[in-house]
Amino acid sequence: MKIGQLDNKGVTPAVSERRASGTGNAGGKTEASAQVELSATVSQLTAGSTESVFDADKVKRISDAIRDGKFEVNADAIADKLISNARELLGSVGKS
């Protein structure tokens, strides 16, 4: 489910970064054993954005609507978005 932009602040360093800092093999040398290519979706997520990830006003409006019993779930919109996301994911898997 796409909710917002990925925040990379808590991401564990890549294997090559950890090995470079001396926590890898005993000899200190590393060999490339695989080549990895990121999908377009991952590249977009990690590219970062100036968009706000958290909208406090929106959360308050939704929270108030739930509390007051006025929040309505649009099942059709949710289903359409899930199908769209699944098609995008399956399309990128089929191209690999």
MARBA-3410 file (N, C-alpha, C, O; in Angstrom, 1 decimal):
96
0.8,-1.2,0.0,0.0,0.0,0.0,0.9,1.2,0.0,1.8,1.3,0.8 ~ 0.6,2.2,-0.8,1.4,3.4,-0.9,0.8,4.4,0.0,-0.4,4.8,-0.1 ~ 1.5,4.8,1.1,1.0,5.7,2.0,1.8,7.0,1.9,1.1,8.1,2.0 ~ 3.1,7.0,1.8,3.8,8.2,1.7,5.2,7.9,1.3,5.5,6.8,0.8 ~ 6.1,8.9,1.4,7.5,8.7,1.0,8.3,7.9,2.0,8.0,8.0,3.2
9.2,7.2,1.5,10.1,6.4,2.4,11.1,7.2,3.1,11.7,8.1,2.5 ~ 11.2,7.0,4.4,12.1,7.8,5.2,13.3,6.9,5.5,13.2,5.9,6.2 ~ 14.5,7.2,4.9,15.7,6.4,5.0,16.5,6.6,6.2,17.6,6.0,6.3 ~ 16.1,7.4,7.2,16.9,7.7,8.3,17.2,6.4,9.2,18.3,6.4,9.7 ~ 16.3,5.5,9.3,16.6,4.3,10.1,17.0,3.1,9.3,17.0,2.0,9.8
17.4,3.3,8.1,17.8,2.1,7.3,19.2,1.6,7.6,20.1,2.4,7.9 ~ 19.3,0.3,7.7,20.6,-0.4,8.0,21.5,-0.2,6.8,21.0,-0.2,5.7 ~ 22.8,0.1,7.0,23.7,0.3,5.9,23.8,-0.9,5.1,23.6,-2.1,5.5 ~ 24.1,-0.7,3.8,24.3,-1.8,2.8,25.4,-2.7,3.3,26.3,-2.3,4.0 ~ 25.4,-4.0,2.8,26.4,-4.9,3.2,27.8,-4.4,2.8,28.7,-4.5,3.6
28.0,-3.8,1.6,29.3,-3.3,1.2,29.7,-2.2,2.2,30.9,-2.0,2.4 ~ 28.8,-1.4,2.7,29.2,-0.3,3.6,29.7,-0.9,5.0,30.6,-0.4,5.6 ~ 29.0,-1.9,5.4,29.4,-2.6,6.7,30.7,-3.2,6.5,31.6,-3.1,7.4 ~ 31.0,-3.9,5.4,32.3,-4.6,5.2,33.4,-3.6,5.1,34.5,-3.8,5.6 ~ 33.1,-2.4,4.5,34.1,-1.4,4.3,34.5,-0.8,5.6,35.7,-0.4,5.8
33.7,-0.9,6.6,34.0,-0.3,7.9,34.8,-1.3,8.8,35.1,-1.0,10.0 ~ 35.0,-2.5,8.3,35.9,-3.5,9.0,35.1,-4.6,9.7,35.7,-5.4,10.4 ~ 33.8,-4.6,9.5,33.0,-5.7,10.1,32.7,-6.8,9.2,32.0,-7.7,9.5 ~ 33.3,-6.8,8.0,33.1,-7.9,7.0,34.0,-9.1,7.3,34.2,-9.5,8.4 ~ 34.7,-9.6,6.3,35.5,-10.7,6.4,36.9,-10.4,7.1,37.2,-9.2,7.2
37.6,-11.4,7.5,38.8,-11.2,8.3,39.9,-10.6,7.5,40.7,-9.8,8.0 ~ 40.0,-10.8,6.2,41.1,-10.3,5.3,40.9,-8.8,5.0,41.9,-8.2,4.5 ~ 39.7,-8.3,5.2,39.5,-6.8,4.9,39.2,-6.6,3.5,38.8,-5.5,3.1 ~ 39.3,-7.6,2.6,39.0,-7.4,1.2,37.6,-8.0,0.9,37.2,-9.0,1.5 ~ 36.9,-7.3,0.0,35.5,-7.9,-0.3,35.5,-8.1,-1.8,36.1,-7.4,-2.6
34.8,-9.1,-2.2,34.6,-9.4,-3.6,33.1,-9.3,-3.9,32.2,-9.7,-3.1 ~ 32.8,-8.7,-5.1,31.4,-8.6,-5.5,31.0,-10.0,-5.9,31.6,-10.6,-6.8 ~ 29.9,-10.4,-5.4,29.3,-11.7,-5.7,28.0,-11.7,-6.5,27.6,-12.7,-7.1 ~ 27.4,-10.5,-6.5,26.2,-10.4,-7.2,26.0,-8.9,-7.7,26.5,-8.0,-7.0 ~ 25.3,-8.7,-8.7,25.0,-7.4,-9.2,23.5,-7.2,-9.0,22.7,-8.0,-9.4
23.1,-6.1,-8.4,21.7,-5.8,-8.0,21.3,-4.5,-8.8,22.0,-3.5,-8.8 ~ 20.1,-4.6,-9.3,19.5,-3.4,-10.0,18.1,-3.1,-9.3,17.3,-4.0,-9.2 ~ 17.9,-1.9,-8.9,16.7,-1.5,-8.3,15.6,-1.2,-9.3,15.9,-0.8,-10.4 ~ 14.4,-1.6,-8.9,13.2,-1.4,-9.8,12.9,0.1,-9.8,13.4,0.9,-8.9 ~ 12.1,0.5,-10.7,11.7,2.0,-10.8,11.0,2.4,-9.6,11.1,3.5,-9.1
10.2,1.5,-9.0,9.4,1.9,-7.8,10.3,2.1,-6.7,10.1,3.1,-5.9 ~ 11.3,1.3,-6.5,12.2,1.5,-5.4,13.0,2.7,-5.6,13.3,3.5,-4.6 ~ 13.4,3.0,-6.8,14.2,4.2,-7.1,13.4,5.4,-6.8,13.9,6.4,-6.2 ~ 12.1,5.4,-7.1,11.2,6.6,-6.8,11.1,6.7,-5.3,11.1,7.8,-4.7 ~ 10.9,5.6,-4.5,10.8,5.7,-3.1,12.0,6.2,-2.4,11.9,7.0,-1.4
13.2,5.8,-2.9,14.4,6.2,-2.2,14.9,7.6,-2.7,15.8,8.1,-2.1 ~ 14.3,8.1,-3.8,14.8,9.4,-4.3,14.5,10.5,-3.4,15.2,11.6,-3.4 ~ 13.5,10.4,-2.5,13.2,11.4,-1.6,12.3,12.5,-2.3,12.2,12.5,-3.5 ~ 11.7,13.3,-1.4,10.8,14.3,-2.0,10.7,15.4,-0.9,11.0,15.2,0.3 ~ 10.2,16.6,-1.3,9.9,17.6,-0.4,8.5,17.6,0.1,8.1,18.4,1.0
7.8,16.5,-0.3,6.4,16.4,0.2,6.4,16.0,1.7,7.3,15.3,2.1 ~ 5.4,16.5,2.4,5.3,16.2,3.8,4.7,14.7,3.9,3.8,14.4,3.2 ~ 5.3,13.9,4.8,4.9,12.6,4.9,3.7,12.5,5.9,2.9,11.6,5.8 ~ 3.6,13.4,6.8,2.6,13.4,7.9,1.8,14.7,7.8,2.4,15.8,7.9 ~ 0.5,14.5,7.7,-0.4,15.7,7.7,-1.2,15.7,9.0,-2.3,15.0,9.1
-0.8,16.4,10.0,-1.5,16.4,11.3,-2.9,16.8,11.2,-3.8,16.3,11.9 ~ -3.2,17.8,10.4,-4.6,18.3,10.2,-5.5,17.2,9.7,-6.6,17.0,10.1 ~ -5.0,16.5,8.7,-5.8,15.4,8.1,-6.1,14.3,9.1,-7.2,13.8,9.2 ~ -5.0,14.0,9.9,-5.2,12.9,10.9,-6.2,13.4,11.9,-7.1,12.6,12.4 ~ -6.2,14.6,12.3,-7.2,15.2,13.3,-8.6,15.1,12.7,-9.5,14.7,13.4
-8.8,15.5,11.4,-10.1,15.4,10.8,-10.6,14.0,10.8,-11.8,13.8,11.1 ~ -9.8,13.1,10.4,-10.2,11.7,10.3,-10.5,11.1,11.7,-11.5,10.5,11.9 ~ -9.7,11.5,12.7,-9.9,11.0,14.0,-11.2,11.5,14.6,-12.0,10.8,15.2 ~ -11.5,12.8,14.4,-12.7,13.4,14.8,-13.9,12.8,14.1,-14.9,12.5,14.8 ~ -13.8,12.5,12.8,-14.9,11.8,12.1,-15.2,10.4,12.7,-16.3,10.0,12.8
-14.1,9.7,13.0,-14.3,8.3,13.5,-14.9,8.4,14.9,-15.9,7.7,15.2 ~ -14.4,9.4,15.7,-15.0,9.5,17.1,-16.5,9.9,17.0,-17.3,9.4,17.8 ~ -16.8,10.8,16.1,-18.2,11.2,16.0,-19.1,10.3,15.2,-20.3,10.5,15.1 ~ -18.5,9.2,14.7,-19.3,8.2,13.9,-19.7,8.7,12.5,-20.6,8.1,11.9 ~ -18.9,9.6,12.0,-19.3,10.2,10.7,-18.3,9.7,9.6,-18.5,10.1,8.4
-17.3,8.9,9.9,-16.3,8.5,9.0,-16.9,7.4,8.1,-17.4,6.4,8.6 ~ -16.8,7.6,6.8,-17.3,6.6,5.8,-16.2,6.1,5.0,-15.4,6.8,4.5 ~ -16.2,4.7,4.9,-15.1,4.1,4.1,-15.7,3.9,2.7,-16.8,3.4,2.5 ~ -14.9,4.3,1.7,-15.3,4.1,0.3,-14.6,2.9,-0.2,-13.4,2.9,-0.7 ~ -15.3,1.8,0.0,-14.7,0.5,-0.4,-14.3,0.4,-1.9,-13.4,-0.3,-2.2
-15.1,1.0,-2.7,-14.8,1.0,-4.2,-13.4,1.7,-4.4,-12.6,1.2,-5.2 ~ -13.2,2.8,-3.8,-11.9,3.5,-4.0,-10.8,2.7,-3.5,-9.7,2.7,-4.1 ~ -11.0,2.1,-2.3,-9.9,1.2,-1.8,-9.6,0.1,-2.7,-8.4,-0.3,-2.9 ~ -10.6,-0.6,-3.1,-10.5,-1.8,-4.0,-9.8,-1.3,-5.3,-8.9,-2.0,-5.8 ~ -10.2,-0.2,-5.9,-9.6,0.3,-7.1,-8.1,0.5,-6.9,-7.2,0.2,-7.8
-7.7,1.2,-5.8,-6.3,1.5,-5.5,-5.5,0.2,-5.3,-4.3,0.1,-5.8 ~ -6.1,-0.8,-4.6,-5.4,-2.1,-4.4,-5.1,-2.8,-5.7,-4.0,-3.3,-5.9 ~ -6.1,-2.8,-6.6,-5.9,-3.4,-7.9,-4.9,-2.7,-8.7,-4.1,-3.3,-9.4 ~ -4.9,-1.4,-8.7,-3.9,-0.6,-9.4,-2.5,-0.9,-8.9,-1.6,-1.0,-9.7 ~ -2.3,-0.9,-7.6,-1.0,-1.2,-7.0,-0.6,-2.6,-7.4,0.6,-2.8,-7.7
-1.5,-3.6,-7.3,-1.1,-4.9,-7.7,-0.7,-5.0,-9.1,0.2,-5.7,-9.5 ~ -1.5,-4.4,-10.0,-1.1,-4.4,-11.5,0.3,-3.8,-11.7,1.1,-4.3,-12.5 ~ 0.6,-2.7,-11.0,1.9,-2.0,-11.1,3.0,-3.0,-10.6,4.0,-3.1,-11.3 ~ 2.8,-3.6,-9.5,3.7,-4.5,-9.0,3.9,-5.7,-9.9,5.1,-6.1,-10.2 ~ 2.8,-6.3,-10.3,2.9,-7.5,-11.2,3.5,-7.1,-12.6,4.2,-7.9,-13.2
3.2,-5.9,-13.0,3.8,-5.5,-14.3,5.3,-5.3,-14.2,6.0,-5.7,-15.2 ~ 5.8,-4.8,-13.1,7.3,-4.7,-12.9,7.9,-6.0,-12.7,9.1,-6.2,-13.1 ~ 7.3,-7.0,-12.1,7.8,-8.3,-11.9,7.9,-9.0,-13.3,8.9,-9.7,-13.5 ~ 6.9,-8.9,-14.1,6.8,-9.5,-15.4,7.9,-9.0,-16.4,8.3,-9.7,-17.3 ~ 8.4,-7.8,-16.2,9.4,-7.2,-17.1,10.8,-7.6,-16.7,11.7,-7.5,-17.5
11.0,-8.1,-15.5,12.4,-8.5,-15.1,12.9,-9.7,-15.8,14.0,-10.1,-15.5
END
